[in-house]
Amino acid sequence: MKIEIAAIECGPDHLHLFVKQWKNWKIPVLAGQLKAHSSRMMRKGHSALFSNKLWGKKFWSAGYFHRTVGAVTAETVKRYIREGQKKHWKQIENKEQKNLFNFN
Protein backbone atom coordinates (compact mmCIF):
# COMPACT_ATOMS: atom_id res chain seq x y z
CA MET A 1 0.00 0.00 0.00
CA LYS A 2 3.08 2.22 0.25
CA ILE A 3 2.06 3.69 3.61
CA GLU A 4 4.01 3.80 6.85
CA ILE A 5 2.49 2.75 10.16
CA ALA A 6 4.58 4.82 12.54
CA ALA A 7 2.83 3.71 15.74
CA ILE A 8 0.18 1.19 16.74
CA GLU A 9 -1.43 0.34 20.06
CA CYS A 10 -4.32 -1.99 20.85
CA GLY A 11 -7.11 -1.44 23.35
CA PRO A 12 -9.47 -4.17 24.50
CA ASP A 13 -11.92 -3.42 21.68
CA HIS A 14 -10.13 -1.04 19.32
CA LEU A 15 -6.75 0.06 18.09
CA HIS A 16 -4.96 3.28 17.28
CA LEU A 17 -2.76 3.65 14.23
CA PHE A 18 -0.51 6.54 13.35
CA VAL A 19 -0.25 6.33 9.57
CA LYS A 20 2.26 8.33 7.58
CA GLN A 21 2.61 8.64 3.82
CA TRP A 22 -1.10 8.03 3.21
CA LYS A 23 -1.73 10.97 0.85
CA ASN A 24 -2.43 8.69 -2.14
CA TRP A 25 -5.43 7.21 -0.32
CA LYS A 26 -8.86 8.49 0.56
CA ILE A 27 -9.24 7.83 4.27
CA PRO A 28 -12.39 5.63 4.00
CA VAL A 29 -10.66 3.46 1.37
CA LEU A 30 -7.47 3.24 3.43
CA ALA A 31 -9.41 2.24 6.56
CA GLY A 32 -11.33 -0.39 4.59
CA GLN A 33 -8.17 -1.83 3.04
CA LEU A 34 -6.36 -2.03 6.38
CA LYS A 35 -9.36 -3.69 8.05
CA ALA A 36 -9.88 -6.16 5.20
CA HIS A 37 -6.22 -7.19 5.02
CA SER A 38 -5.78 -7.53 8.80
CA SER A 39 -9.00 -9.56 9.03
CA ARG A 40 -7.79 -11.95 6.32
CA MET A 41 -4.39 -12.36 7.97
CA MET A 42 -5.85 -12.93 11.44
CA ARG A 43 -8.37 -15.47 10.14
CA LYS A 44 -5.70 -17.23 8.10
CA GLY A 45 -3.22 -17.64 10.93
CA HIS A 46 -5.02 -17.23 14.24
CA SER A 47 -8.75 -17.90 13.92
CA ALA A 48 -8.74 -20.46 16.74
CA LEU A 49 -7.86 -17.65 19.18
CA PHE A 50 -10.94 -15.55 18.51
CA SER A 51 -13.54 -17.24 16.28
CA ASN A 52 -15.85 -17.86 19.26
CA LYS A 53 -15.69 -14.16 20.20
CA LEU A 54 -16.79 -12.67 16.88
CA TRP A 55 -20.05 -10.81 16.46
CA GLY A 56 -21.47 -12.93 13.68
CA LYS A 57 -18.70 -13.35 11.14
CA LYS A 58 -17.34 -9.83 11.38
CA PHE A 59 -13.81 -9.28 12.65
CA TRP A 60 -14.07 -5.46 12.64
CA SER A 61 -17.05 -3.21 13.20
CA ALA A 62 -18.21 -1.10 10.28
CA GLY A 63 -17.01 2.21 11.70
CA TYR A 64 -13.74 4.02 12.16
CA PHE A 65 -12.58 7.37 13.47
CA HIS A 66 -9.79 9.45 12.01
CA ARG A 67 -8.10 12.71 12.76
CA THR A 68 -5.39 14.37 10.79
CA VAL A 69 -2.62 16.15 12.59
CA GLY A 70 -0.89 19.24 11.40
CA ALA A 71 0.60 21.41 14.12
CA VAL A 72 1.86 18.55 16.30
CA THR A 73 4.98 16.52 15.84
CA ALA A 74 5.08 12.84 14.97
CA GLU A 75 6.62 12.18 18.40
CA THR A 76 3.60 13.81 20.10
CA VAL A 77 1.21 11.49 18.25
CA LYS A 78 3.34 8.42 19.04
CA ARG A 79 3.38 9.38 22.74
CA TYR A 80 -0.42 9.85 22.72
CA ILE A 81 -0.89 6.40 21.21
CA ARG A 82 1.58 4.79 23.62
CA GLU A 83 0.31 6.48 26.80
CA GLY A 84 -3.32 7.09 25.91
CA GLN A 85 -4.20 3.40 26.01
CA LYS A 86 -3.64 3.09 29.76
CA LYS A 87 -7.15 4.35 30.48
CA HIS A 88 -8.66 1.50 28.44
CA TRP A 89 -7.04 -1.33 30.35
CA LYS A 90 -8.46 -2.66 33.60
CA GLN A 91 -6.65 -4.27 36.50
CA ILE A 92 -7.35 -7.99 36.68
CA GLU A 93 -6.35 -9.69 39.92
CA ASN A 94 -3.68 -7.05 40.51
CA LYS A 95 -2.13 -7.78 37.12
CA GLU A 96 -2.20 -5.32 34.29
CA GLN A 97 -3.38 -6.63 30.93
CA LYS A 98 -0.65 -6.96 28.35
CA ASN A 99 -0.22 -4.38 25.63
CA LEU A 100 2.37 -4.01 22.90
CA PHE A 101 4.81 -2.23 25.19
CA ASN A 102 4.83 -4.77 28.04
CA PHE A 103 4.04 -8.03 26.25
CA ASN A 104 6.52 -10.85 26.72
C-alpha positions as semicolon CSV with decimal commas, in nm:
position;residue;x (nm);y (nm);z (nm)
1;M;0,000;0,000;0,000
2;K;0,308;0,222;0,025
3;I;0,206;0,369;0,361
4;E;0,401;0,380;0,685
5;I;0,249;0,275;1,016
6;A;0,458;0,482;1,254
7;A;0,283;0,371;1,574
8;I;0,018;0,119;1,674
9;E;-0,143;0,034;2,006
10;C;-0,432;-0,199;2,085
11;G;-0,711;-0,144;2,335
12;P;-0,947;-0,417;2,450
13;D;-1,192;-0,342;2,168
14;H;-1,013;-0,104;1,932
15;L;-0,675;0,006;1,809
16;H;-0,496;0,328;1,728
17;L;-0,276;0,365;1,423
18;F;-0,051;0,654;1,335
19;V;-0,025;0,633;0,957
20;K;0,226;0,833;0,758
21;Q;0,261;0,864;0,382
22;W;-0,110;0,803;0,321
23;K;-0,173;1,097;0,085
24;N;-0,243;0,869;-0,214
25;W;-0,543;0,721;-0,032
26;K;-0,886;0,849;0,056
27;I;-0,924;0,783;0,427
28;P;-1,239;0,563;0,400
29;V;-1,066;0,346;0,137
30;L;-0,747;0,324;0,343
31;A;-0,941;0,224;0,656
32;G;-1,133;-0,039;0,459
33;Q;-0,817;-0,183;0,304
34;L;-0,636;-0,203;0,638
35;K;-0,936;-0,369;0,805
36;A;-0,988;-0,616;0,520
37;H;-0,622;-0,719;0,502
38;S;-0,578;-0,753;0,880
39;S;-0,900;-0,956;0,903
40;R;-0,779;-1,195;0,632
41;M;-0,439;-1,236;0,797
42;M;-0,585;-1,293;1,144
43;R;-0,837;-1,547;1,014
44;K;-0,570;-1,723;0,810
45;G;-0,322;-1,764;1,093
46;H;-0,502;-1,723;1,424
47;S;-0,875;-1,790;1,392
48;A;-0,874;-2,046;1,674
49;L;-0,786;-1,765;1,918
50;F;-1,094;-1,555;1,851
51;S;-1,354;-1,724;1,628
52;N;-1,585;-1,786;1,926
53;K;-1,569;-1,416;2,020
54;L;-1,679;-1,267;1,688
55;W;-2,005;-1,081;1,646
56;G;-2,147;-1,293;1,368
57;K;-1,870;-1,335;1,114
58;K;-1,734;-0,983;1,138
59;F;-1,381;-0,928;1,265
60;W;-1,407;-0,546;1,264
61;S;-1,705;-0,321;1,320
62;A;-1,821;-0,110;1,028
63;G;-1,701;0,221;1,170
64;Y;-1,374;0,402;1,216
65;F;-1,258;0,737;1,347
66;H;-0,979;0,945;1,201
67;R;-0,810;1,271;1,276
68;T;-0,539;1,437;1,079
69;V;-0,262;1,615;1,259
70;G;-0,089;1,924;1,140
71;A;0,060;2,141;1,412
72;V;0,186;1,855;1,630
73;T;0,498;1,652;1,584
74;A;0,508;1,284;1,497
75;E;0,662;1,218;1,840
76;T;0,360;1,381;2,010
77;V;0,121;1,149;1,825
78;K;0,334;0,842;1,904
79;R;0,338;0,938;2,274
80;Y;-0,042;0,985;2,272
81;I;-0,089;0,640;2,121
82;R;0,158;0,479;2,362
83;E;0,031;0,648;2,680
84;G;-0,332;0,709;2,591
85;Q;-0,420;0,340;2,601
86;K;-0,364;0,309;2,976
87;K;-0,715;0,435;3,048
88;H;-0,866;0,150;2,844
89;W;-0,704;-0,133;3,035
90;K;-0,846;-0,266;3,360
91;Q;-0,665;-0,427;3,650
92;I;-0,735;-0,799;3,668
93;E;-0,635;-0,969;3,992
94;N;-0,368;-0,705;4,051
95;K;-0,213;-0,778;3,712
96;E;-0,220;-0,532;3,429
97;Q;-0,338;-0,663;3,093
98;K;-0,065;-0,696;2,835
99;N;-0,022;-0,438;2,563
100;L;0,237;-0,401;2,290
101;F;0,481;-0,223;2,519
102;N;0,483;-0,477;2,804
103;F;0,404;-0,803;2,625
104;N;0,652;-1,085;2,672
